[in-house]
């Protein structure tokens, strides 16, 4: 998994294709490994990594899911199944060992124009989804993201690209017993020494979920549990949600999220 994550698309890779790159944010990744989704994970799927980017102030998003299978034949079979289900691919740039392009209208939501590329690199299928507000992304722009994703992944898995290993997380920071729920954490650094307090006050100051400088609440519009807190120049946003699209977070998030928040607050204080 380390080689896949180190070979992921990063925010600067989007510079040639997105408008107003400084307004784009690099969201927290998802590491879809056991026990997450153990009950529904096919035996031939080894793991998946999801990276996501959001255009601040809009509904526009780009996300990439790197789905790694046990063999290349499984990955090839998935590509064939997708092509059978979705029809003839749109014309677009070559990427990886095989690539398919499609446009689909979600029929609702803030960004209903969904452009999708499926790129196979050996036993890995990278699904690139670009959700836009007003029109589909061009296949040339989507293809640049797809080609970059394939090239970086090949460089990483072949040993040409290296990354320092991440430290093992503290036990208090990884708490979740429900295999359908995931906890995502994003950190912020502010220029002002009161930045985290100002952020909490501006976004959550009028909420009943705010207590002693910590915001913790279930947000019904997104179906997620959200926690926000900080110390000085550093702020942390923690979300517990279902890994299944469209499913609301379960009550199992509550105790897990409190434990994670306590662990992070102790870490910030240190």
MOWORA-V844104 format. One record per pair of residues at least 24 apart in sequence whose C-alpha atoms are under 10 Angstrom apart, sorted by sequence separation. I is the first residue (numbers start at 1). GAP is how many residues later the second one is. If there is no record, write none. Layout:
i=I gap=GAP
i=I gap=GAP
This chain:
i=5 gap=24
i=27 gap=24
i=28 gap=24
i=29 gap=24
i=44 gap=24
i=45 gap=24
i=46 gap=24
i=95 gap=24
i=96 gap=24
i=97 gap=24
i=98 gap=24
i=109 gap=24
i=110 gap=24
i=111 gap=24
i=112 gap=24
i=113 gap=24
i=115 gap=24
i=119 gap=24
i=126 gap=24
i=204 gap=24
i=222 gap=24
i=223 gap=24
i=224 gap=24
i=225 gap=24
i=237 gap=24
i=26 gap=25
i=27 gap=25
i=28 gap=25
i=44 gap=25
i=45 gap=25
i=46 gap=25
i=92 gap=25
i=94 gap=25
i=95 gap=25
i=96 gap=25
i=97 gap=25
i=106 gap=25
i=111 gap=25
i=117 gap=25
i=118 gap=25
i=125 gap=25
i=203 gap=25
i=222 gap=25
i=223 gap=25
i=224 gap=25
i=225 gap=25
i=236 gap=25
i=5 gap=26
i=26 gap=26
i=27 gap=26
i=43 gap=26
i=44 gap=26
i=45 gap=26
i=95 gap=26
i=96 gap=26
i=99 gap=26
i=103 gap=26
i=105 gap=26
i=116 gap=26
i=117 gap=26
i=120 gap=26
i=124 gap=26
i=222 gap=26
i=223 gap=26
i=224 gap=26
i=225 gap=26
i=238 gap=26
i=25 gap=27
i=26 gap=27
i=27 gap=27
i=42 gap=27
i=43 gap=27
i=44 gap=27
i=90 gap=27
i=98 gap=27
i=99 gap=27
i=100 gap=27
i=101 gap=27
i=102 gap=27
i=103 gap=27
i=104 gap=27
i=115 gap=27
i=116 gap=27
i=119 gap=27
i=126 gap=27
i=221 gap=27
i=222 gap=27
i=223 gap=27
i=226 gap=27
i=25 gap=28
i=26 gap=28
i=89 gap=28
i=96 gap=28
i=97 gap=28
i=99 gap=28
i=103 gap=28
i=117 gap=28
i=118 gap=28
i=119 gap=28
i=121 gap=28
i=122 gap=28
i=200 gap=28
i=220 gap=28
i=225 gap=28
i=226 gap=28
i=236 gap=28
i=24 gap=29
i=25 gap=29
i=26 gap=29
i=45 gap=29
i=89 gap=29
i=96 gap=29
i=117 gap=29
i=121 gap=29
i=124 gap=29
i=199 gap=29
i=200 gap=29
i=219 gap=29
i=220 gap=29
i=224 gap=29
i=225 gap=29
i=236 gap=29
i=1 gap=30
i=24 gap=30
i=25 gap=30
i=44 gap=30
i=45 gap=30
i=96 gap=30
i=105 gap=30
i=116 gap=30
i=117 gap=30
i=119 gap=30
i=120 gap=30
i=121 gap=30
i=199 gap=30
i=200 gap=30
i=218 gap=30
i=219 gap=30
i=227 gap=30
i=235 gap=30
i=1 gap=31
i=23 gap=31
i=24 gap=31
i=25 gap=31
i=44 gap=31
i=105 gap=31
i=119 gap=31
i=199 gap=31
i=218 gap=31
i=226 gap=31
i=227 gap=31
i=1 gap=32
i=23 gap=32
i=24 gap=32
i=104 gap=32
i=121 gap=32
i=122 gap=32
i=196 gap=32
i=197 gap=32
i=225 gap=32
i=229 gap=32
i=236 gap=32
i=22 gap=33
i=23 gap=33
i=24 gap=33
i=32 gap=33
i=103 gap=33
i=121 gap=33
i=196 gap=33
i=197 gap=33
i=218 gap=33
i=227 gap=33
i=228 gap=33
i=235 gap=33
i=21 gap=34
i=22 gap=34
i=23 gap=34
i=24 gap=34
i=29 gap=34
i=31 gap=34
i=32 gap=34
i=102 gap=34
i=103 gap=34
i=196 gap=34
i=197 gap=34
i=198 gap=34
i=227 gap=34
i=230 gap=34
i=231 gap=34
i=234 gap=34
i=20 gap=35
i=21 gap=35
i=23 gap=35
i=29 gap=35
i=30 gap=35
i=31 gap=35
i=32 gap=35
i=83 gap=35
i=103 gap=35
i=195 gap=35
i=196 gap=35
i=197 gap=35
i=198 gap=35
i=200 gap=35
i=218 gap=35
i=229 gap=35
i=230 gap=35
i=19 gap=36
i=20 gap=36
i=24 gap=36
i=25 gap=36
i=26 gap=36
i=27 gap=36
i=29 gap=36
i=82 gap=36
i=103 gap=36
i=194 gap=36
i=195 gap=36
i=196 gap=36
i=197 gap=36
i=199 gap=36
i=218 gap=36
i=229 gap=36
i=232 gap=36
i=18 gap=37
i=24 gap=37
i=26 gap=37
i=102 gap=37
i=194 gap=37
i=195 gap=37
i=196 gap=37
i=197 gap=37
i=217 gap=37
i=231 gap=37
i=232 gap=37
i=24 gap=38
i=101 gap=38
i=193 gap=38
i=194 gap=38
i=195 gap=38
i=196 gap=38
i=197 gap=38
i=216 gap=38
i=230 gap=38
i=231 gap=38
i=14 gap=39
i=79 gap=39
i=193 gap=39
i=194 gap=39
i=195 gap=39
i=196 gap=39
i=229 gap=39
i=230 gap=39
i=11 gap=40
i=78 gap=40
i=79 gap=40
i=192 gap=40
i=193 gap=40
i=194 gap=40
i=195 gap=40
i=196 gap=40
i=8 gap=41
i=10 gap=41
i=11 gap=41
i=79 gap=41
i=101 gap=41
i=187 gap=41
i=189 gap=41
i=191 gap=41
i=192 gap=41
i=193 gap=41
i=216 gap=41
i=8 gap=42
i=9 gap=42
i=10 gap=42
i=11 gap=42
i=78 gap=42
i=101 gap=42
i=183 gap=42
i=184 gap=42
i=185 gap=42
i=186 gap=42
i=187 gap=42
i=188 gap=42
i=189 gap=42
i=190 gap=42
i=191 gap=42
i=192 gap=42
i=216 gap=42
i=5 gap=43
i=8 gap=43
i=9 gap=43
i=10 gap=43
i=11 gap=43
i=100 gap=43
i=183 gap=43
i=185 gap=43
i=187 gap=43
i=189 gap=43
i=190 gap=43
i=191 gap=43
i=4 gap=44
i=5 gap=44
i=18 gap=44
i=75 gap=44
i=76 gap=44
i=99 gap=44
i=189 gap=44
i=190 gap=44
i=1 gap=45
i=4 gap=45
i=5 gap=45
i=75 gap=45
i=76 gap=45
i=101 gap=45
i=188 gap=45
i=189 gap=45
i=190 gap=45
i=216 gap=45
i=1 gap=46
i=5 gap=46
i=75 gap=46
i=76 gap=46
i=79 gap=46
i=92 gap=46
i=93 gap=46
i=94 gap=46
i=100 gap=46
i=188 gap=46
i=189 gap=46
i=1 gap=47
i=2 gap=47
i=75 gap=47
i=76 gap=47
i=78 gap=47
i=92 gap=47
i=93 gap=47
i=99 gap=47
i=187 gap=47
i=188 gap=47
i=189 gap=47
i=214 gap=47
i=1 gap=48
i=14 gap=48
i=72 gap=48
i=74 gap=48
i=75 gap=48
i=76 gap=48
i=91 gap=48
i=92 gap=48
i=93 gap=48
i=95 gap=48
i=99 gap=48
i=187 gap=48
i=188 gap=48
i=72 gap=49
i=73 gap=49
i=74 gap=49
i=75 gap=49
i=76 gap=49
i=90 gap=49
i=91 gap=49
i=92 gap=49
i=93 gap=49
i=94 gap=49
i=95 gap=49
i=186 gap=49
i=187 gap=49
i=188 gap=49
i=59 gap=50
i=60 gap=50
i=61 gap=50
i=72 gap=50
i=73 gap=50
i=74 gap=50
i=75 gap=50
i=92 gap=50
i=93 gap=50
i=94 gap=50
i=95 gap=50
i=96 gap=50
i=186 gap=50
i=187 gap=50
i=59 gap=51
i=60 gap=51
i=71 gap=51
i=72 gap=51
i=74 gap=51
i=92 gap=51
i=93 gap=51
i=95 gap=51
i=96 gap=51
i=99 gap=51
i=185 gap=51
i=186 gap=51
i=187 gap=51
i=214 gap=51
i=58 gap=52
i=59 gap=52
i=60 gap=52
i=62 gap=52
i=64 gap=52
i=66 gap=52
i=68 gap=52
i=71 gap=52
i=72 gap=52
i=91 gap=52
i=92 gap=52
i=94 gap=52
i=95 gap=52
i=96 gap=52
i=98 gap=52
i=185 gap=52
i=186 gap=52
i=58 gap=53
i=59 gap=53
i=60 gap=53
i=61 gap=53
i=62 gap=53
i=63 gap=53
i=64 gap=53
i=65 gap=53
i=66 gap=53
i=67 gap=53
i=68 gap=53
i=69 gap=53
i=70 gap=53
i=71 gap=53
i=72 gap=53
i=93 gap=53
i=94 gap=53
i=95 gap=53
i=96 gap=53
i=97 gap=53
i=184 gap=53
i=185 gap=53
i=186 gap=53
i=9 gap=54
i=60 gap=54
i=62 gap=54
i=64 gap=54
i=66 gap=54
i=68 gap=54
i=69 gap=54
i=70 gap=54
i=93 gap=54
i=95 gap=54
i=96 gap=54
i=184 gap=54
i=185 gap=54
i=9 gap=55
i=66 gap=55
i=68 gap=55
i=69 gap=55
i=95 gap=55
i=96 gap=55
i=183 gap=55
i=184 gap=55
i=185 gap=55
i=8 gap=56
i=67 gap=56
i=68 gap=56
i=69 gap=56
i=95 gap=56
i=183 gap=56
i=184 gap=56
i=8 gap=57
i=67 gap=57
i=68 gap=57
i=96 gap=57
i=182 gap=57
i=183 gap=57
i=184 gap=57
i=8 gap=58
i=66 gap=58
i=67 gap=58
i=68 gap=58
i=96 gap=58
i=182 gap=58
i=183 gap=58
i=65 gap=59
i=66 gap=59
i=67 gap=59
i=181 gap=59
i=182 gap=59
i=183 gap=59
i=65 gap=60
i=66 gap=60
i=67 gap=60
i=181 gap=60
i=182 gap=60
i=183 gap=60
i=5 gap=61
i=65 gap=61
i=66 gap=61
i=180 gap=61
i=181 gap=61
i=182 gap=61
i=4 gap=62
i=64 gap=62
i=65 gap=62
i=66 gap=62
i=180 gap=62
i=181 gap=62
i=182 gap=62
i=4 gap=63
i=64 gap=63
i=65 gap=63
i=179 gap=63
i=180 gap=63
i=181 gap=63
i=4 gap=64
i=63 gap=64
i=64 gap=64
i=65 gap=64
i=176 gap=64
i=178 gap=64
i=179 gap=64
i=180 gap=64
i=1 gap=65
i=63 gap=65
i=64 gap=65
i=62 gap=66
i=63 gap=66
i=64 gap=66
i=181 gap=66
i=1 gap=67
i=62 gap=67
i=63 gap=67
i=180 gap=67
i=181 gap=67
i=182 gap=67
i=61 gap=68
i=62 gap=68
i=63 gap=68
i=181 gap=68
i=61 gap=69
i=62 gap=69
i=180 gap=69
i=181 gap=69
i=60 gap=70
i=61 gap=70
i=62 gap=70
i=180 gap=70
i=181 gap=70
i=183 gap=70
i=60 gap=71
i=61 gap=71
i=181 gap=71
i=182 gap=71
i=59 gap=72
i=60 gap=72
i=61 gap=72
i=178 gap=72
i=180 gap=72
i=181 gap=72
i=59 gap=73
i=60 gap=73
i=178 gap=73
i=179 gap=73
i=183 gap=73
i=58 gap=74
i=59 gap=74
i=60 gap=74
i=178 gap=74
i=182 gap=74
i=183 gap=74
i=58 gap=75
i=177 gap=75
i=178 gap=75
i=182 gap=75
i=185 gap=75
i=48 gap=76
i=50 gap=76
i=52 gap=76
i=176 gap=76
i=177 gap=76
i=185 gap=76
i=47 gap=77
i=48 gap=77
i=49 gap=77
i=50 gap=77
i=51 gap=77
i=52 gap=77
i=53 gap=77
i=54 gap=77
i=55 gap=77
i=176 gap=77
i=183 gap=77
i=45 gap=78
i=46 gap=78
i=48 gap=78
i=50 gap=78
i=175 gap=78
i=176 gap=78
i=177 gap=78
i=178 gap=78
i=45 gap=79
i=176 gap=79
i=177 gap=79
i=185 gap=79
i=62 gap=80
i=175 gap=80
i=176 gap=80
i=64 gap=81
i=175 gap=81
i=176 gap=81
i=64 gap=82
i=174 gap=82
i=175 gap=82
i=62 gap=83
i=66 gap=83
i=173 gap=83
i=174 gap=83
i=175 gap=83
i=176 gap=83
i=172 gap=84
i=173 gap=84
i=175 gap=84
i=176 gap=84
i=64 gap=85
i=174 gap=85
i=175 gap=85
i=173 gap=86
i=174 gap=86
i=66 gap=87
i=172 gap=87
i=173 gap=87
i=171 gap=88
i=172 gap=88
i=173 gap=88
i=175 gap=88
i=171 gap=89
i=172 gap=89
i=173 gap=89
i=174 gap=89
i=170 gap=90
i=172 gap=90
i=173 gap=90
i=172 gap=91
i=173 gap=91
i=171 gap=92
i=172 gap=92
i=170 gap=93
i=170 gap=94
i=172 gap=94
i=173 gap=94
i=172 gap=95
i=170 gap=97
i=18 gap=119
i=4 gap=120
i=17 gap=120
i=17 gap=121
i=17 gap=123
i=18 gap=123
i=17 gap=124
i=18 gap=124
i=16 gap=125
i=17 gap=125
i=17 gap=126
i=14 gap=127
i=17 gap=127
i=14 gap=128
i=16 gap=128
i=17 gap=128
i=16 gap=129
i=14 gap=130
i=15 gap=130
i=13 gap=131
i=14 gap=131
i=13 gap=132
i=14 gap=134
i=13 gap=135
i=9 gap=136
i=13 gap=136
i=9 gap=137
i=10 gap=138
i=9 gap=139
i=10 gap=139
i=40 gap=139
i=8 gap=140
i=9 gap=140
i=36 gap=140
i=38 gap=140
i=39 gap=140
i=40 gap=140
i=7 gap=141
i=8 gap=141
i=9 gap=141
i=35 gap=141
i=36 gap=141
i=37 gap=141
i=38 gap=141
i=39 gap=141
i=7 gap=142
i=8 gap=142
i=9 gap=142
i=10 gap=142
i=35 gap=142
i=36 gap=142
i=37 gap=142
i=38 gap=142
i=7 gap=143
i=8 gap=143
i=9 gap=143
i=35 gap=143
i=36 gap=143
i=37 gap=143
i=7 gap=144
i=8 gap=144
i=9 gap=144
i=35 gap=144
i=36 gap=144
i=37 gap=144
i=7 gap=145
i=8 gap=145
i=34 gap=145
i=35 gap=145
i=36 gap=145
i=37 gap=145
i=6 gap=146
i=7 gap=146
i=33 gap=146
i=36 gap=146
i=6 gap=147
i=7 gap=147
i=4 gap=148
i=5 gap=148
i=7 gap=148
i=8 gap=148
i=4 gap=149
i=6 gap=149
i=7 gap=149
i=3 gap=150
i=4 gap=150
i=6 gap=150
i=7 gap=150
i=32 gap=150
i=3 gap=151
i=4 gap=151
i=5 gap=151
i=6 gap=151
i=31 gap=151
i=3 gap=152
i=4 gap=152
i=5 gap=152
i=30 gap=152
i=3 gap=153
i=4 gap=153
i=7 gap=153
i=30 gap=153
i=31 gap=153
i=2 gap=154
i=3 gap=154
i=7 gap=154
i=30 gap=154
i=2 gap=155
i=3 gap=155
i=6 gap=155
i=7 gap=155
i=28 gap=155
i=29 gap=155
i=30 gap=155
i=1 gap=156
i=3 gap=156
i=6 gap=156
i=7 gap=156
i=28 gap=156
i=29 gap=156
i=6 gap=157
i=27 gap=157
i=28 gap=157
i=29 gap=157
i=3 gap=158
i=5 gap=158
i=6 gap=158
i=27 gap=158
i=28 gap=158
i=3 gap=159
i=6 gap=159
i=27 gap=159
i=28 gap=159
i=2 gap=160
i=3 gap=160
i=26 gap=160
i=27 gap=160
i=2 gap=161
i=2 gap=162
i=2 gap=163
i=2 gap=164
i=37 gap=205
i=36 gap=206
i=37 gap=206
i=36 gap=207
i=37 gap=207
i=28 gap=209
i=28 gap=210
i=28 gap=211
i=32 gap=211
i=30 gap=213
